[in-house]
Each structure stands twice: as structure tokens, then as C-alpha cells.
């Protein structure tokens, strides 16, 4: 091995904050103790860049790069390496970086792995290794802590692209570059380098394919290859099969049978039956005799005579070929080989460890061999009755030189068949598979209008599959083709819905308006649905004039006969397929509501809710849930949202799941059920992020911030508010921004900071250009009135009550009537406040909702205490405390306890049970809890107790579950309450013993 001094160069990194945080923790701890980390990721994800960043950031001592020397690691011993590292760290801590350690020879890896395990924390040596995750981790490094690198998120990839191009890339080119790179930063940069300035600016067509074999091989470090022809065919077959599965795992039985078609042995025909899954035709279990499960030699299932491994038995048995023909003799097949290191076998599924390597294997294969593999896959799939995937592989098996007219006719026929089968709802297929089929059909289509229509259909299916990143380049391809107005209108419709979920909502509004205009002549029902979606975009943006203009009375509807399978994109397709009355009623009701004609809004919106009770299409059910929320029918909104969620999951429509969860979360919030709202929003956030819906994710973050604002989690509130506002400001989401700011203010109010809360809320509810979303700001009025009264701003509080009075009279918010009475009680003179508080509590009893009722009881109890009515105050405050504890409103429960203590009452609740609950923990858990309560990190706790951080993590998870806490802050508060209770109990015991001793002395 050799070492060299690091030359620190500037390193710009995008989207690696979590990984940098882990590396920073190691660097910061090195002056006190040593440590080690493995940075793992597929080629191109930036392992080397991270190591360089760490080397540049380390200032406490020297930085060394470690690598195998010219002679390899044969002469390296563990003792020699340890002596070198300890000598280097004698005067100061040292950081050692070993890049691409997976490429070292076995002796060098062994020496390094053993040295790492023998280094003690006192040696002050920090070791950073980087290994590629496109193959199995070497056993020498398998037990070391790992920091994984994933593909960049869309925002990180976009930032990197803007840096690399200085922002000059045309929007359509930008979308295609981001889609082709799939979050791999090195591939993204390589693709940019490949383009000329004219191509980058959109002045010339992009090369096809954009990510060609050379670019992929450059990033992957060459074309992966197996040790034999069989291994190479296995890699290529798995890569080819994955194209129809979008690169996910594939059936090992399918690969097995395709290889048999590709390399048939003399006298053996293809396996009968479906050809899918191990021994599917025999009905028996795995091959006997191997002792390692199905076809252990190859890892691909039974019937090893295909070339994946030897037979277990030469005669009949579980893997006997049922078809005719002589049986192969033992050993007739190729020698058994292990599964190539780039593949993973899990049960009967095979996958590549790295998506980049999968793409590289497919792209760098010889064209004729690649087509032969697709042809073999097509034959197996078509035999098994898998029409769409078989046809897809059949289309990929075509190609070669410029086709003759007969070949062109054949390509056109395949394209037509692909489009027809993809549109057939009776064919079982995922949205993702249909999108791939439509896109391939478009590639093979010569007619510009039909090509645009098929690209648009592919984009729609990609959007339904939760892949807006795939939908955008498909829409760009559709725009490049000449097409009639109806096709262009449909493309704009899909584009608008895509932007509504993951882009600037102002752009979405304009796209949807254009779609409605283009569709008006040939598809008026679709035009009406697109216009309603445009109103949704204006609503999200908080643009009331635009929303009203979009909801203007529509022209008379004329019947139409939509094309088969043409039922609208993503959010609106159900509305287009449903009788136009759904769209019409929702449009009329929304407009009446926004115009303040509340008497005219109820009937049409009620019809939308009622129709949803007999529907099973998720889009129509979502409209029903939205209408119910507008009417304040929380139960109907919850029912519609739950049914929409079930329908979306049943259909496999990933893009609609987070929307259904959003409506469910809003309904629970309106009902005052914050824990349920939090549960729905947490799942919705995960799904929205996974499906690339940043706008929907921002709404879920706002709900999570509101839910956390009543709990003792100010850090959680701040995190969700910051994330929600980041997206809301960039994409113009006024509704999400208003909810997030309301959450921040309510957290301030709950923590006893009314001045800060009044300042935040004043911007949202008082008249002016900064007022919050037109349909949301009224919900924050009760919080503002409470904060303003406590802050001495009575006139501001009175100024907003007239508007809130109208809102409460409409009945769209079940809590509004009780909240209005509470607000009047806060502002009323003493002789009237008592009756108003009682009226508010009566209204709460009618509406339900623990949190709002407890808030009113708390304010009433405070008022009674200040009027020197302690007995009544104690009752109201006790009721408030019980209500807050019931709904998990910890920060408000603390206020109630403080008020009870001021009355001299001992509050009974979960807080006083802390000693008993802590008594459920083990001694080790108690020691960890006490360190955490003092502010120690997991690493610091591990060092103090002499255990691993993994052990601390494990015990903390158990502690959180046992105590029912969600944050370290809540845990620290519980420990503090327990200690306080012990001190009080100790003082009582001291007084009791002193009294006893005094009494005894007197006797």
C-alpha cells in the first residue's frame, strides 16, 4: 500500500446532506476518539466526491489517501498497517481515505479489514472507505458501519443540472436529461457533455438514445461481463427482462426458460407449461439433491439442463422435463456457475444490484444478441399468455438495418397491436407497463398525429403510476409531433395535471386552461373536466379572481362519443367518464361558495357528495370528498376519502393514493382528531415523495406541522413548516403556505408566546396583500383572537370577527360556532363572558372534538381563576387537562397543569405517572434515558456506557415504544417530571419522619 498527502480542492455537492452529516460526525469526534465508515453506492453516485469533501473539511490533523501499492497487498501485514496508522496519529488525529476499496486484491482487503477491527477508539484514526454497491460487499468490510448513497432526489438532480449547464438548457431538454440520468450525478454530467450547445438549447434534435452505450459504460467503469458465455447471456437476459418491469426484479423462471430458448440443448425442447416460475409445469418442489434450494448451482430454479447448472438426477424427478424427446444425461449441460456478482437472487426473483449496471449491460451488448434475447423472452411470455409483455419484447426484437417497405409495414402492425393491447382494460397490466407499451408503440409509429396521441397516452399512464419524471419527457416528445387540436388538448391536460402535483401551480393553471380551449370543439366533457382542474390549480395558488373566472358558467353541453380508453388523465379521467353532471355540479357549487352565495352552494355540492356514495372510481370519490369538505360534512369527507384510497390502491394508481390521504388528513383535522390526521399525513408524505409529487408532499407537511403544533414537539413543527414553505414559495402554493404558517403560530401560542403568535397570525387573517389563502385564513381566526387578546390587540381581534361570523353561519366548519362564542367571550366584559363560555362549551358538545373543547375549557378555567372562583376553575381546568391528554396535546396539557398548580391543586394525569412508567424500563435502558435527558447524542451515550451506537439505537426504540413518547424532548420532559416527583415525595417523607421523631421525643 502507498500513501499520499491530500490536495484539497473545492468540491460542490448536491443533495447529500444526510451523508455529509454522518461524515461530519466522524470528523468532529476524531480529536477525541477514532472511528470508521464505509461509503457505499453504485458507480456515478459520488463516493469519491464525498471522500474528497471529507478530506477538505478535516482540519484537526493530516489526511492520508490509502491504496494498494504496485505490488498489491501480498506483502502487507496487519501489524505493519496498524503501526503505520498509529504512528501517523501519535501527534494529531489522522483521517485516512481509502477509495474504491472493493477493487483491492484479497490480501490487501483482508489486512485493511482486520486493522480496522483492531484499532481502538483511543487511536484517533478515522477511516473512510468507499465501495461500489453494484456487487456484493467484500466479507472483510461487511460488518463495518455503512453510509449508503442513493440516486439524487429530483430537486438535487435539477440543481446539479443547472450548475452544469449554467441554466441554459431548454425546458424539454432539461426534462429528458433528468429522466435519462435517473438521479445519477455522473451520468447526468456525462449526458450534458455529450450534447452540443445547439442541442442543449433545443435548437437541434437530441441524439437517440440519449444515454447511449458509450455514456453508460463511461460512468459504470466499463461494460460488466461474466466469466463465461453463459454468465454473459444470463446478465443480458435479466437486463432485457427488466425493461418491461422498469428495471425491478424479474421472475427467475422466465429467465431460465428464455435462456433455454436462447441456447437449446440437442434433443431438448422448451419446457412445457407457462414457463414462469420454478417447476411450474411439474407442480413439484425444487430440485432435490443440491441441498441449497432450487437449482443451487445457478440460483435460478429447477431443470438445470438448460445450462444453468447440472441435474440433480438423470431420471424422473421434480425437474423432469414433461415434454417429448430424449432426456439429457448427467453432466450433459454446462458446468454449474454461481450467480454473477452483479445479480441478487431473492426467492424466485432476480435483480441487478445497480440500475446503472443493468442499463449498461443491455446497451453495450451486441445488437443481434440483444434482439435474440428479446425474441426468446417474447416466445416464453407469449406461450404463457402474457400478451402485453410478450408483445413488448417482440417489438424490441425488431430492428437492424433500415427497414424495407415490408418491414415498415410489420413495424406499423406491431405498433398498432401494442397500442390496442395497452388500451385494453381487460388485459392485466400495471400503469407502468402500459406506459412503456404506449411509448414503444409511439417510437414505432410513423404518422405524426398518432405518434403524439400515443406519447400522450404513455405520459398519462406514467403519471398514474406515480412517475411524473417519466411523464414530462413523453409529453415533450408528443409536443414535437404535429397533431390535431384534440390530441394537443389532451397532452396539455396531462401536462397541467402533472404540474399541479409537482410544479408551479400557475403554470398548471395555464396548461389546463389551454387544454380546455383545445378540447372544447371535439370533447366538451373533457374540456369541462380540464377547466375544473384549472380551478383546482387556481385554488391551490390562492388566486380567487382566476378561480372565479375559470368557474364561469360553461357553454351548453352536447353529447359526445369518447374514443375507447379516452377517459381523461389522472385526476380528471373519472370525471370525464362519469356523466357530466358531476363536473357541472361541482363547478356551480364551488363558484357559488366563492361568491358568498352560500344558499346556492349547498344543493349542487350535496349532489356531488351523494353521487359519490354509489361510485367506485377514485377520481369521482375524490371529487365527492372535496365537496364534502367544502360543505363541512366531515363524516362524508372521511368516507369518500377512505373509499377513494381503497379504490386507488386496488387499481394500482400510485399517483392518487397521496391525494386520497390528503383529503382524509384534512377531514380528521377539521374534526379535531389530530392523531388520526397525523397518521394519514405521514403515510401520504411518504407516498407523495416516492411518486414525485412535491406539491402534495407540501400539503401533507403542513398537516403534520398542524398536528405537531399541539404536541410537545417544536422541532418537528419547525422542520415540517420549513419544508412545506420551501416548496410552497417556489411553486406558488398559497394554501399549503397558509396552513404551515398557522401551524407555526399555533405552536407559539401553545408554548405561551402570544406576541409571536399574534404577529404571525396577523399577517394571515387581517386585511391586506399578505392575507392568507382565501378559503383557509378564516380557520386561523380563533387562534388569532386568542393571541391578540393576550397580546393586548383587542381592536385587531374585533376586526376579523364579522367575517368569521359569516363563516360560522354557513356551517362548513363544525367547530366554528363554538369557536365564535369563545372569541366573543375573550372580548366580552366580565358580566357577559361567563355565559358566552358556557354557550361555547354547549356548542362543542354538539360538534365533538376533544382539542377545541379542551381549549375553551382551559380559557374558561383561566378566566374563573382570575375572578377568584377557584372551585369552578379547578373543575374546568381538570376537564381541559383530561381533554388535552386524551388527544395528545402535550404542550396545551402543560398549560392546564400550570393553572392547576397555581390553584394549589395537584394535577392528575399522565405527567404524574412518569415515575411509574420509567419503572418499567430495564437498568440499562434507564442509564441510556438519563444520558439522553441530559442532551447527549447516541454516540456520546455509547461512549459513556461502553456500548455500540447500534445498541443505544435499539434500546431507545424500545424505550420510546414502552413510554409512548415520540421525541427526545418529550423523553427529557418525562425524566424531569419523574425527578421532580421523587423530590416532592422525598420532602414529604422527610417532613413525615421529622414529625414522627418530634412526636416521639415529646412522649
Secondary structure, 3 states (H helix, E strand, C coil): CEEEECCCCCCCCCCCHHHHHHHHHHHHHCCCCCEEEEEEECCCCCHHHHHHHHHHHCCCCCEEEEECCCCCCCCCCHHHHHHHHHHHCCCCCEEEEECCHHHCCHHHHHHHHHHHHHCCHHHCEEEEEEEECCCCCCHHHCCCCEEECCCCCHHHHHHHHHHHHCCCCCHHHHHHHHHHHCCCHHHHHHHHHHCCHHHHCCCCCCCCCCCCHHHHHHHHCCCCCCCCHHHHHHHHHHHHHHHCCCCCCEEHHHHHHHHHHHCCCCCCCCCCCCCCCCCCCCCCCCCCCCCCCCCCCCCCCCCHHHCCCCCCCCCCCCCCCCCCCCCCCCCCCCCCCCCCCCEEEECCEEEECCHHHHHHHHHHCCHHHHHHHHHHHHHHHHHCCCHHHHHHHHHHCCCCCCCCHHHHHHHHHHHHHHHHHHHCCCCCCCHHHHHHHHHHHHHCCCCHHHHHHHHHHHHHHHHHCCCHHHHHHHHHHHHCCCCCHHHHHHHHHHHHHHHHHHCCHHHHHHHHHHHHHHHCCCCHHHHHHHHHHHHHHHHHHCCHHHHHHHCCCCCCCCCCCCCCCCCCCCCCHHHHHCCCHHHHHHHHHHHHHHCCCHHHHHHHHHHHHHHHCCCCCHHHHHHHHHHHHHHCCHHHHHHHHHHHHHHHHHHCCHHHHHHHHHHHHHHHHHCCCHHHHHHHHHHHHHHHHHCCCHHHHHHHHHHHHHHHCCCCCHHHHHHHHHHHHHHHHHHCCHHHHHHHHHHHHHHHHHCCCHHHHHHHHHHHHCCCCCCCCCCCHHHHHHHHHHHHHHCCCHHHHHHCHHHHHHHHHHCCCCCHHHHHHHHHHHHCCHHHHHHHHHHHHHHHHHHCCHHHHHHHHHHHHHHHHHCCCHHHHHHHHHHHHHHHHHHCCHHHHHHHHHHHHHCCCCCCCHHHHHHHHHCCCCHHHHHHHHHHHCCCCHHHHHHHHCCCHHHHHHHHHHHHHHHCCCCHHHHHHHHHHHHHHHHHHHHHHHHHHHHHHHHHHHC
